Amino acid sequence: MKKPKNQGSGTGAPPANHNGKGRQEQEPLPSHSARGSDPTGNDKLIDQIRRIIAETPEVRPEKVGPIEEAVEQGAYEIEVRKLANILITELILKR
């Protein structure tokens, strides 16, 4: 039997871990102190990865800019079949 997905309060509200930007917030990973000592040096790597993720913008202007311009000019066209295939695949895989 499948476990029900985390949903809002039934009021149409998104789940509590939803950030309102189309993505769900992830639970933070345990800090290196919670894992104990790490003789392999993975703690430094994990801290570096966390820093890079924190500094990476959510929106990449080099990708979004050209699309915004095309939309403003009325030249942006959506490939309807491709979009439909992606949506259907997502629906099937999420169940």
N, C-alpha and C positions, 0 to 999 in steps of 0.2 A: 504494500500500500504506500502510495506516495505521500510525503510530508507536505502540508500546505505551504505555499510561498508566503513570505513575510509581506503583509499588506497593511494599508493604513487603517484607520479606525472605522472604516465603513462610510465615511463621509465624502469619499472621493479624494481624500488626502493621500499623498504618496507615502510609502513606508517611511518609518522614522530614520532609516539610514540613507535616504535619498537626498542628494544635495541640491535638487531643483534645476540642475543643468544637464539632465539626461543621463547622469551617471550616479551610481550608488557609492556612498562612502564606504570604504573598507575599514574594518577594525584595525587599529594600529598593531604592528608586530610587537612582540615583547622586546623590551630593551635588553641590551647585553647583560645588564645586571640580573635580569630575571632568568637568563640562560646559564649563569655561572661563568667561570673563566673559560676562555676559548684559546687553547694553546696554538691553534693553527693560524691565528690572525684574522679569522673571518669577521670578527667584530669591527675591525677597521674598514674592511670592505663593505660591510653592511651599513656602517655609518656614512661612508662615502656615497653609497647608492641612495640612501635616504636623503642626503644633502642634495644630490643631483636631481632627484625627483621633486624635492621641495622647491628648487630653483627653476624647474622647467615650467614654462607657462602652459596653462590649460589650452589656450588657443594659439595656434601657430600662424602668425600674420602672413608668412610667405605662402601658406596654403589657402588661407581664408581670403586674402586680398583680391586675387584674381577672380575668385568666385563672386565676391561682393560686387566687383566692377561689372561682371557679366550680368548679374541679376539686375543691377541698376540700369544697364543699357538694354535690358530685355533680350539679351542674347543667350542666357543660360537655359539649356534644355535638359530636362530630366529623361534618362533612359528608363521608360516606364517598365519594360520587361525585366531589366536588370534589378530595378528597385523591388519589383514584385517578387522576384526569385530570392532576393536577400531577405525580405520580410517573411516569406513563407518558410525559408530555411531556418530563420531565427525562431519562428513559432514552433516548428517541429522539434528543433534541438532543445528548446527550453522546457519541453514537457517531459 
